[in-house]
Amino acid sequence: MAKYKPQDATTNPSLILAASKKPEYGALLDAAIAEAKKGPGSPEEKVDAALDYLLVQFGKKILEIVPGKVSTEVDAALSFDTKASVDKALHIIKLYEAEGISKDRILIKIASTWEGIKAAEILQRDHGINTNLTLMFSLVQAIAAAEAGAFLISPFVGRILDWFKASTKKDYSKEEDPGVQSVKQIYNYYKKFGYKTIVMGASFRNTGEITELAGCDYLTISPNLLEELLNSDASVPQKLNADGATNLSLEKKSYINSEANFRFDFNEDQMAVEKLREGISKFAADAVTLKDIIKKKLSE
């Protein structure tokens, strides 16, 4: 990671699961197990404690490399529980602070459900904890996130493309890529109406999607695509521009105190509904797999 000189970094249960299986990260898993064994609680509570500790240890390692922030994800199983998401976030921040890491360097990553967006609002407003609303596939989610005062959003690109390719059985150029178009729409809406929430395009399938979003506030890019970009000498002209967005004719919408309208408008977008459900299930399943690994090690 260090060779690409990233400003910030993000994690999710799938990435942590993959990394935890590599020998070079075995020590982090062992340390998490040892820490959980020392603490109180039932076997299930010890598993949860070990997982939280593991997430924080990975975050700590990443912060030794990046000068900015790291995103640490709340368990996707809590995606429909505002209070539990807030409580878990506060616990994660407490663990980071015990490691000497300020909350200013952490983004709490939460799925962009109505409940998740409300959790982000509480964390930002009442606790000064910055949030990263993830699994975002629609402008509806993005509007609610901005109104909640989220620090950052992660609208997904590649997963939207996947859905449309499967649905329409056609290929898309980088210019017409539906995932690229979705992020452009969100970016332009935010800049048009002066929202401060950072737009960080995520989940890329190829470098064409990345270069089409040049000018976006942030982009989170996997090491293999960073390597491709590093080895390319192609010019990358700016495609997104905040000044240009202010001149666009866009309709402003609001979901403040309007859960029913949010749910209806979101429900009208079949792709977004399916990809959010799929994303939550995948992250939750990977968290369960991680917990099973931890449970086995705790009993050794």
VOBA-1610 file (N, C-alpha, C; in pm, whole numbers, padded with zeros to 5 digits, always signed):
BEGIN
Met+00081-00121+00000Met+00000+00000+00000Met+00085+00127+00000Ala+00195+00124+00075Ala+00276+00243+00094Ala+00329+00301-00037Lys+00360+00215-00135Lys+00421+00261-00261Lys+00330+00356-00338Tyr+00197+00347-00314Tyr+00103+00431-00389Tyr+00075+00564-00320Lys+00130+00580-00199Lys+00115+00703-00121Lys-00032+00749-00109Pro-00121+00661-00064Pro-00261+00703-00048Pro-00277+00801+00067Gln-00380+00884+00060Gln-00409+00980+00166Gln-00486+00914+00280Asp-00583+00831+00242Asp-00668+00763+00339Asp-00685+00618+00295Ala-00751+00538+00378Ala-00776+00398+00341Ala-00907+00352+00404Thr-00961+00245+00347Thr-01087+00192+00398Thr-01078+00042+00415Thr-01158-00011+00506Thr-01165-00156+00525Thr-01312-00196+00522Asn-01336-00323+00503Asn-01470-00380+00521Asn-01453-00525+00563Pro-01558-00592+00608Pro-01544-00730+00657Pro-01484-00825+00555Ser-01517-00805+00428Ser-01465-00893+00323Ser-01313-00879+00310Leu-01265-00754+00314Leu-01121-00729+00304Leu-01048-00781+00428Ile-01106-00760+00545Ile-01045-00808+00669Ile-01039-00961+00670Leu-01147-01025+00623Leu-01150-01171+00618Leu-01039-01223+00528Ala-01025-01163+00409Ala-00921-01207+00316Ala-00782-01186+00375Ala-00761-01070+00437Ala-00629-01040+00495Ala-00597-01129+00613Ser-00698-01162+00694Ser-00674-01241+00815Ser-00626-01383+00784Lys-00649-01427+00661Lys-00607-01561+00620Lys-00462-01564+00573Lys-00402-01446+00558Lys-00263-01439+00512Lys-00168-01451+00631Pro-00061-01528+00614Pro+00033-01552+00726Pro+00088-01424+00788Glu+00111-01322+00704Glu+00173-01200+00757Glu+00082-01124+00854Tyr-00048-01157+00853Tyr-00140-01091+00945Tyr-00184-01182+01060Gly-00124-01298+01069Gly-00159-01393+01175Gly-00140-01336+01313Ala-00038-01252+01329Ala-00008-01194+01460Ala-00122-01104+01508Leu-00187-01034+01415Leu-00298-00947+01453Leu-00415-01029+01505Leu-00442-01139+01436Leu-00551-01227+01480Leu-00518-01290+01615Asp-00394-01333+01632Asp-00353-01393+01759Asp-00364-01294+01874Ala-00327-01168+01847Ala-00336-01064+01950Ala-00481-01038+01988Ala-00570-01041+01888Ala-00713-01020+01915Ala-00769-01133+02001Ile-00727-01254+01972Ile-00771-01370+02050Ile-00723-01358+02194Ala-00596-01323+02210Ala-00538-01310+02344Ala-00609-01202+02425Glu-00639-01092+02359Glu-00707-00981+02426Glu-00847-01023+02472Ala-00919-01094+02385Ala-01055-01138+02418Ala-01054-01239+02532Lys-00955-01326+02534Lys-00946-01427+02640Lys-00926-01363+02777Lys-00858-01249+02780Lys-00831-01180+02907Lys-00957-01114+02964Gly-01048-01078+02874Gly-01164-01000+02915Gly-01278-01084+02970Pro-01378-01015+03028Pro-01495-01085+03083Pro-01595-01117+02972Gly-01703-01184+03010Gly-01812-01204+02916Gly-01834-01348+02875Ser-01947-01369+02811Ser-01984-01501+02760Ser-01898-01534+02638Pro-01901-01660+02593Pro-01825-01695+02471Pro-01861-01606+02352Glu-01990-01575+02336Glu-02033-01489+02224Glu-01977-01348+02239Glu-01977-01298+02362Glu-01924-01163+02387Glu-01774-01159+02363Lys-01705-01267+02395Lys-01560-01274+02370Lys-01532-01273+02219Val-01615-01341+02143Val-01599-01342+01996Val-01617-01200+01942Asp-01722-01133+01987Asp-01746-00995+01943Asp-01631-00904+01982Ala-01580-00922+02104Ala-01469-00841+02153Ala-01345-00863+02067Ala-01318-00988+02033Ala-01201-01021+01950Ala-01214-00960+01811Leu-01335-00966+01754Leu-01356-00909+01621Leu-01336-00758+01622Asp-01393-00691+01721Asp-01376-00546+01731Asp-01228-00510+01746Tyr-01159-00586+01830Tyr-01016-00561+01851Tyr-00938-00583+01721Leu-00975-00688+01647Leu-00907-00718+01520Leu-00927-00604+01420Leu-01049-00554+01408Leu-01077-00443+01316Leu-00991-00322+01350Val-00980-00294+01479Val-00903-00178+01523Val-00754-00200+01499Gln-00705-00321+01518Gln-00563-00349+01493Gln-00529-00334+01345Phe-00619-00378+01258Phe-00597-00356+01115Phe-00597-00206+01084Gly-00692-00135+01143Gly-00697+00010+01123Gly-00571+00078+01170Lys-00520+00035+01286Lys-00397+00092+01341Lys-00279+00070+01247Lys-00269-00052+01192Lys-00162-00083+01096Lys-00169+00009+00974Ile-00291+00028+00924Ile-00310+00112+00806Ile-00271+00256+00836Leu-00303+00304+00956Leu-00271+00442+00993Leu-00122+00466+01010Glu-00044+00359+01017Glu+00102+00374+01017Glu+00152+00407+00876Ile+00066+00382+00776Ile+00104+00404+00636Ile+00042+00531+00579Val-00087+00553+00608Val-00155+00669+00549Val-00152+00786+00646Pro-00139+00909+00594Pro-00136+01026+00681Pro-00275+01072+00725Gly-00379+01025+00656Gly-00514+01073+00683Gly-00595+00983+00772Lys-00707+00937+00719Lys-00805+00863+00799Lys-00820+00719+00750Val-00872+00634+00839Val-00909+00498+00800Val-01057+00478+00835Ser-01126+00407+00748Ser-01267+00374+00775Ser-01276+00235+00836Thr-01349+00225+00946Thr-01373+00095+01011Thr-01523+00073+01017Glu-01565-00046+00973Glu-01706-00072+00950Glu-01778-00131+01072Val-01897-00078+01096Val-01988-00137+01195Val-02044-00265+01135Asp-02062-00368+01217Asp-02115-00496+01171Asp-02242-00475+01089Ala-02242-00530+00966Ala-02357-00512+00876Ala-02485-00571+00933Ala-02473-00663+01029Ala-02592-00720+01092Ala-02670-00615+01171Leu-02607-00500+01197Leu-02672-00391+01271Leu-02730-00285+01178Ser-02734-00313+01050Ser-02772-00213+00949Ser-02913-00157+00966Phe-03000-00228+01038Phe-03137-00182+01056Phe-03167-00147+01201Asp-03060-00117+01277Asp-03074-00085+01419Asp-02989+00038+01450Thr-03056+00153+01458Thr-02985+00279+01478Thr-02908+00280+01609Lys-02974+00246+01719Lys-02909+00252+01850Lys-02790+00157+01858Ala-02807+00034+01810Ala-02697-00063+01816Ala-02579-00017+01731Ser-02607+00047+01618Ser-02500+00098+01533Ser-02423+00209+01603Val-02496+00298+01668Val-02431+00407+01743Val-02347+00350+01857Asp-02402+00256+01932Asp-02329+00196+02044Asp-02202+00126+01996Lys-02212+00053+01886Lys-02094-00017+01832Lys-01989+00083+01786Ala-02033+00190+01722Ala-01940+00294+01676Ala-01866+00357+01794Leu-01938+00388+01900Leu-01876+00448+02018Leu-01773+00353+02080His-01806+00224+02078His-01713+00123+02131His-01587+00115+02045Ile-01603+00119+01914Ile-01487+00114+01823Ile-01396+00235+01846Ile-01456+00352+01859Ile-01377+00473+01885Ile-01302+00462+02017Lys-01368+00405+02118Lys-01304+00385+02249Lys-01182+00294+02237Leu-01195+00188+02156Leu-01082+00097+02135Leu-00966+00167+02065Tyr-00998+00250+01966Tyr-00892+00326+01897Tyr-00823+00422+01995Glu-00902+00489+02077Glu-00845+00585+02172Glu-00755+00514+02273Ala-00790+00390+02308Ala-00705+00310+02398Ala-00571+00278+02334Glu-00567+00281+02201Glu-00442+00258+02126Glu-00370+00390+02097Gly-00423+00499+02151Gly-00360+00630+02131Gly-00396+00695+02000Ile-00505+00651+01938Ile-00545+00706+01808Ile-00670+00792+01826Ser-00660+00918+01784Ser-00769+01013+01799Ser-00886+00979+01706Lys-01007+01012+01751Lys-01125+00987+01667Lys-01121+01068+01538Asp-01038+01174+01535Asp-01026+01255+01414Asp-00968+01176+01297Arg-00902+01064+01327Arg-00839+00985+01220Arg-00925+00864+01179Ile-01045+00857+01236Ile-01132+00741+01210Ile-01261+00786+01143Leu-01304+00710+01045Leu-01439+00723+00991Leu-01513+00595+01026Ile-01629+00610+01086Ile-01713+00493+01115Ile-01799+00466+00992Lys-01784+00345+00942Lys-01848+00307+00815Lys-01978+00232+00843Ile-02087+00283+00788Ile-02220+00228+00814Ile-02296+00216+00682Ala-02374+00110+00667Ala-02454+00092+00546Ala-02559+00203+00535Ser-02589+00243+00410Ser-02679+00356+00385Ser-02827+00316+00385Thr-02867+00247+00491Thr-03010+00225+00518Thr-03064+00350+00587Trp-03196+00361+00599Trp-03253+00473+00675Trp-03197+00473+00817Glu-03192+00355+00879Glu-03143+00344+01017Glu-02994+00378+01026Gly-02917+00337+00926Gly-02775+00369+00923Gly-02750+00517+00906Ile-02830+00581+00821Ile-02818+00725+00800Ile-02853+00801+00928Lys-02955+00754+00999Lys-02992+00817+01127Lys-02880+00798+01231Ala-02816+00680+01229Ala-02703+00656+01321Ala-02589+00753+01290Ala-02562+00774+01162Ala-02457+00868+01122Ala-02490+01009+01170Glu-02616+01046+01159Glu-02659+01179+01204Glu-02632+01198+01353Ile-02665+01097+01433Ile-02643+01103+01578Ile-02493+01109+01610Leu-02414+01027+01542Leu-02270+01024+01567Leu-02206+01158+01532Gln-02246+01215+01420Gln-02189+01345+01378Gln-02233+01456+01473Arg-02362+01463+01500Arg-02419+01575+01575Arg-02388+01570+01724Asp-02403+01452+01782Asp-02394+01441+01928Asp-02257+01400+01980His-02176+01338+01895His-02049+01283+01943His-01927+01333+01866Gly-01949+01411+01761Gly-01836+01461+01683Gly-01755+01351+01617Ile-01823+01240+01586Ile-01757+01126+01521Ile-01792+01127+01372Asn-01690+01127+01290Asn-01712+01132+01145Asn-01751+00996+01089Thr-01840+01000+00991Thr-01895+00876+00936Thr-01873+00866+00786Asn-01872+00741+00740Asn-01862+00706+00598Asn-01983+00618+00567Leu-02080+00673+00496Leu-02199+00595+00461Leu-02171+00517+00334Thr-02174+00386+00347Thr-02132+00296+00240Thr-02252+00221+00181Leu-02224+00133+00086Leu-02330+00060+00016Leu-02435+00158-00036Met-02385+00260-00105Met-02473+00365-00159Met-02488+00345-00309Phe-02612+00333-00352Phe-02639+00302-00493Phe-02739+00397-00557Ser-02778+00504-00485Ser-02881+00591-00541Ser-02869+00733-00489Leu-02925+00826-00567Leu-02930+00966-00525Leu-03018+00982-00401Val-03120+00901-00388Val-03209+00906-00271Val-03127+00889-00143Gln-03043+00784-00140Gln-02957+00761-00023Gln-02862+00879-00002Ala-02808+00930-00112Ala-02709+01039-00104Ala-02771+01167-00048Ile-02894+01197-00089Ile-02961+01317-00038Ile-02983+01305+00113Ala-03034+01190+00157Ala-03057+01169+00300Ala-02927+01176+00379Ala-02819+01124+00322Ala-02688+01126+00389Ala-02637+01268+00406Ala-02652+01349+00301Ala-02607+01489+00309Ala-02688+01566+00412Glu-02819+01542+00413Glu-02905+01611+00510Glu-02876+01567+00653Ala-02823+01446+00668Ala-02785+01396+00801Ala-02650+01451+00846Gly-02579+01517+00755Gly-02449+01573+00790Gly-02336+01473+00792Ala-02350+01363+00716Ala-02242+01265+00708Ala-02114+01331+00657Phe-02001+01290+00713Phe-01873+01345+00670Phe-01841+01304+00527Leu-01874+01178+00492Leu-01834+01123+00363Leu-01932+01014+00322Ile-01951+01000+00191Ile-02030+00888+00139Ile-01946+00808+00040Ser-01980+00679+00027Ser-01911+00591-00067Ser-02011+00535-00170Pro-02044+00614-00272Pro-02131+00560-00377Pro-02055+00458-00461Phe-02116+00342-00482Phe-02050+00232-00552Phe-02066+00244-00703Val-01961+00211-00774Val-01960+00220-00920Val-01971+00081-00983Gly-01874-00004-00955Gly-01866-00134-01021Gly-01985-00224-00996Arg-02040-00219-00876Arg-02154-00307-00847Arg-02279-00264-00924Ile-02290-00134-00949Ile-02401-00085-01033Ile-02383-00135-01176Leu-02259-00125-01226Leu-02231-00176-01360Leu-02263-00325-01369Asp-02223-00401-01267Asp-02251-00546-01265Asp-02400-00572-01284Trp-02482-00497-01210Trp-02627-00519-01214Trp-02683-00490-01353Phe-02641-00378-01411Phe-02694-00341-01542Phe-02646-00435-01652Lys-02522-00481-01642Lys-02474-00577-01742Lys-02553-00707-01735Ala-02581-00752-01613Ala-02659-00875-01595Ala-02804-00856-01640Ser-02857-00736-01617Ser-02997-00708-01647Ser-03022-00683-01796Thr-02931-00610-01860Thr-02952-00571-02000Thr-02876-00657-02100Lys-02781-00735-02048Lys-02697-00821-02134Lys-02618-00740-02238Lys-02583-00618-02202Lys-02504-00536-02293Lys-02378-00485-02223Asp-02281-00446-02304Asp-02159-00386-02250Asp-02173-00234-02255Tyr-02102-00168-02165Tyr-02110-00022-02157Tyr-01970+00038-02173Ser-01961+00146-02248Ser-01836+00220-02255Ser-01816+00290-02121Lys-01694+00337-02097Lys-01668+00404-01969Lys-01753+00531-01955Glu-01783+00595-02068Glu-01862+00717-02063Glu-02007+00690-02025Glu-02063+00577-02071Glu-02203+00547-02044Glu-02223+00452-01926Asp-02115+00412-01862Asp-02119+00321-01747Asp-02221+00373-01644Pro-02324+00293-01610Pro-02428+00340-01517Pro-02374+00375-01378Gly-02269+00305-01334Gly-02209+00336-01204Gly-02140+00471-01206Val-02071+00499-01315Val-02007+00630-01332Val-02113+00740-01334Gln-02221+00716-01408Gln-02329+00815-01418Gln-02392+00841-01282Ser-02405+00737-01200Ser-02464+00752-01066Ser-02379+00844-00978Val-02248+00822-00979Val-02159+00906-00897Val-02157+01050-00949Lys-02157+01066-01081Lys-02162+01201-01138Lys-02289+01274-01095Gln-02400+01203-01096Gln-02528+01262-01055Gln-02522+01308-00910Ile-02467+01224-00823Ile-02457+01258-00681Ile-02361+01375-00660Tyr-02246+01370-00725Tyr-02146+01477-00715Tyr-02208+01611-00757Asn-02273+01612-00873Asn-02331+01736-00924Asn-02441+01789-00831Tyr-02521+01699-00775Tyr-02627+01741-00683Tyr-02567+01806-00559Tyr-02465+01745-00503Tyr-02401+01800-00383Tyr-02341+01938-00410Lys-02271+01950-00523Lys-02205+02078-00552Lys-02308+02186-00587Lys-02413+02147-00657Lys-02519+02242-00694Lys-02582+02304-00570Phe-02608+02221-00470Phe-02682+02269-00352Phe-02593+02293-00230Gly-02461+02291-00250Gly-02368+02334-00147Gly-02348+02240-00029Tyr-02372+02112-00048Tyr-02349+02016+00061Tyr-02199+01993+00080Lys-02157+01982+00206Lys-02015+01966+00237Lys-01972+01820+00244Thr-02068+01727+00248Thr-02036+01584+00254Thr-01945+01546+00138Ile-01836+01476+00170Ile-01739+01434+00068Ile-01793+01316-00012Val-01779+01324-00144Val-01819+01214-00233Val-01695+01132-00266Met-01695+01006-00223Met-01581+00918-00249Met-01627+00797-00332Gly-01607+00805-00463Gly-01643+00693-00550Gly-01571+00567-00507Ala-01642+00453-00513Ala-01586+00326-00463Ala-01627+00210-00553Ser-01564+00096-00530Ser-01601-00029-00597Ser-01584-00019-00748Phe-01458-00011-00790Phe-01429+00002-00933Phe-01396-00132-00997Arg-01438-00147-01123Arg-01410-00269-01198Arg-01292-00251-01294Asn-01261-00127-01331Asn-01154-00102-01427Asn-01107+00043-01413Thr-00993+00073-01474Thr-00938+00209-01462Thr-01019+00311-01541Gly-01093+00265-01642Gly-01177+00357-01719Gly-01281+00425-01631Glu-01339+00348-01539Glu-01436+00407-01446Glu-01370+00513-01359Ile-01247+00487-01320Ile-01173+00579-01233Ile-01142+00709-01306Thr-01089+00698-01428Thr-01051+00820-01501Thr-01174+00901-01542Glu-01288+00836-01559Glu-01411+00909-01591Glu-01460+00991-01473Leu-01411+00960-01354Leu-01452+01033-01233Leu-01341+01123-01181Ala-01242+01151-01266Ala-01135+01244-01227Ala-01197+01379-01190Gly-01161+01428-01072Gly-01220+01552-01023Gly-01317+01528-00909Cys-01359+01402-00890Cys-01443+01367-00774Cys-01365+01398-00646Asp-01435+01429-00538Asp-01367+01467-00414Asp-01260+01365-00376Tyr-01301+01241-00360Tyr-01211+01129-00327Tyr-01249+01010-00414Leu-01154+00921-00433Leu-01182+00790-00493Leu-01110+00685-00409Thr-01173+00575-00380Thr-01106+00466-00309Thr-01079+00355-00410Ile-00950+00323-00427Ile-00906+00238-00539Ile-00827+00120-00485Ser-00856+00001-00536Ser-00786-00121-00491Ser-00641-00119-00538Pro-00551-00190-00468Pro-00409-00191-00506Pro-00383-00236-00650Asn-00460-00332-00701Asn-00434-00379-00839Asn-00466-00270-00942Leu-00572-00192-00918Leu-00604-00083-01011Leu-00510+00035-00991Leu-00463+00058-00869Leu-00361+00160-00846Leu-00234+00127-00924Glu-00200-00002-00926Glu-00082-00047-01000Glu-00098-00019-01150Glu-00217-00047-01203Glu-00243-00019-01345Glu-00228+00130-01374Leu-00283+00213-01287Leu-00274+00358-01307Leu-00130+00406-01297Leu-00056+00346-01204Leu+00085+00382-01185Leu+00166+00354-01311Asn+00131+00245-01378Asn+00207+00203-01496Asn+00154+00263-01627Ser+00054+00346-01617Ser-00004+00407-01737Ser+00051+00547-01758Asp+00074+00583-01884Asp+00119+00719-01912Asp+00010+00799-01984Ala-00112+00746-01983Ala-00224+00816-02046Ala-00261+00940-01966Ser-00299+01045-02035Ser-00340+01167-01966Ser-00476+01145-01900Val-00499+01215-01789Val-00626+01200-01716Val-00688+01339-01699Pro-00767+01382-01797Pro-00831+01513-01785Pro-00941+01513-01680Gln-00962+01629-01617Gln-01066+01641-01516Gln-01203+01629-01580Lys-01288+01544-01522Lys-01423+01522-01576Lys-01532+01584-01489Leu-01507+01589-01358Leu-01606+01646-01267Leu-01557+01782-01217Asn-01649+01877-01211Asn-01610+02013-01176Asn-01720+02079-01093Ala-01683+02124-00975Ala-01783+02182-00884Ala-01844+02309-00942Asp-01764+02392-01007Asp-01815+02516-01064Asp-01918+02488-01174Gly-01888+02387-01256Gly-01981+02351-01362Gly-02114+02300-01307Ala-02107+02231-01194Ala-02229+02173-01135Ala-02325+02281-01087Thr-02272+02394-01043Thr-02359+02500-00990Thr-02450+02558-01097Asn-02412+02543-01223Asn-02492+02598-01333Asn-02598+02501-01386Leu-02599+02379-01332Leu-02694+02279-01380Leu-02835+02307-01326Ser-02934+02268-01404Ser-03073+02282-01361Ser-03117+02151-01295Leu-03118+02149-01162Leu-03152+02027-01088Leu-03263+02055-00988Glu-03349+01957-00967Glu-03456+01969-00869Glu-03404+01929-00731Lys-03433+02012-00631Lys-03390+01979-00495Lys-03499+01898-00425Lys-03456+01792-00356Lys-03549+01709-00279Lys-03503+01705-00134Ser-03593+01664-00045Ser-03556+01653+00096Ser-03624+01532+00159Tyr-03548+01468+00249Tyr-03603+01355+00325Tyr-03595+01380+00475Ile-03576+01506+00514Ile-03570+01538+00656Ile-03705+01504+00721Asn-03700+01425+00827Asn-03823+01382+00896Asn-03924+01317+00802Ser-03873+01249+00700Ser-03964+01192+00600Ser-03921+01050+00564Glu-03922+00964+00664Glu-03881+00825+00642Glu-03967+00756+00537Ala-04096+00780+00539Ala-04186+00714+00443Ala-04151+00751+00299Asn-04125+00880+00275Asn-04088+00923+00140Asn-03954+00865+00097Phe-03861+00861+00192Phe-03731+00801+00162Phe-03749+00655+00121Arg-03823+00581+00200Arg-03840+00438+00172Arg-03912+00416+00039Phe-04012+00499+00010Phe-04084+00482-00116Phe-03994+00512-00235Asp-03925+00627-00230Asp-03840+00665-00343Asp-03727+00566-00363Phe-03669+00519-00253Phe-03562+00420-00264Phe-03616+00289-00322Asn-03734+00251-00277Asn-03795+00126-00322Asn-03826+00127-00472Glu-03839+00245-00530Glu-03867+00257-00674Glu-03746+00223-00760Asp-03628+00216-00699Asp-03504+00187-00772Asp-03466+00041-00749Gln-03505-00045-00841Gln-03485-00190-00824Gln-03338-00225-00806Met-03251-00162-00887Met-03108-00191-00877Met-03056-00159-00738Ala-03089-00039-00688Ala-03038+00004-00558Ala-03087-00087-00446Val-03215-00124-00452Val-03272-00213-00350Val-03199-00347-00350Glu-03179-00404-00468Glu-03115-00536-00478Glu-02969-00531-00435Lys-02898-00426-00477Lys-02754-00419-00445Lys-02731-00387-00298Leu-02818-00307-00237Leu-02805-00281-00093Leu-02828-00410-00015Arg-02935-00481-00049Arg-02963-00608+00019Arg-02847-00704+00005Glu-02797-00718-00118Glu-02686-00809-00145Glu-02560-00768-00069Gly-02531-00639-00068Gly-02411-00590-00001Gly-02414-00613+00149Ile-02529-00584+00210Ile-02543-00608+00354Ile-02527-00756+00385Ser-02591-00841+00306Ser-02584-00986+00329Ser-02441-01037+00315Lys-02369-00987+00214Lys-02231-01032+00190Lys-02140-00989+00305Phe-02149-00862+00346Phe-02065-00814+00455Phe-02099-00887+00586Ala-02229-00909+00609Ala-02271-00979+00731Ala-02221-01123+00731Ala-02229-01188+00614Ala-02183-01328+00603Ala-02032-01337+00626Asp-01957-01241+00573Asp-01812-01242+00593Asp-01777-01216+00739Ala-01856-01132+00805Ala-01835-01109+00949Ala-01862-01237+01028Val-01964-01313+00988Val-01994-01441+01054Val-01879-01539+01034Thr-01825-01544+00912Thr-01711-01632+00884Thr-01591-01594+00971Leu-01566-01464+00984Leu-01458-01417+01071Leu-01483-01459+01215Lys-01607-01444+01259Lys-01642-01483+01396Lys-01623-01633+01418Asp-01653-01712+01317Asp-01634-01857+01328Asp-01486-01892+01343Ile-01401-01820+01269Ile-01256-01840+01280Ile-01210-01805+01421Ile-01261-01691+01470Ile-01225-01645+01605Ile-01274-01744+01711Lys-01398-01791+01696Lys-01457-01885+01791Lys-01372-02011+01803Lys-01326-02059+01688Lys-01243-02180+01686Lys-01111-02155+01758Lys-01051-02039+01733Lys-00923-02008+01796Lys-00938-01983+01946Leu-01051-01927+01986Leu-01075-01904+02129Leu-01086-02034+02206Ser-01131-02139+02139Ser-01149-02267+02207Ser-01022-02352+02207Glu-00918-02306+02137Glu-00793-02385+02130Glu-00714-02371+02259
//
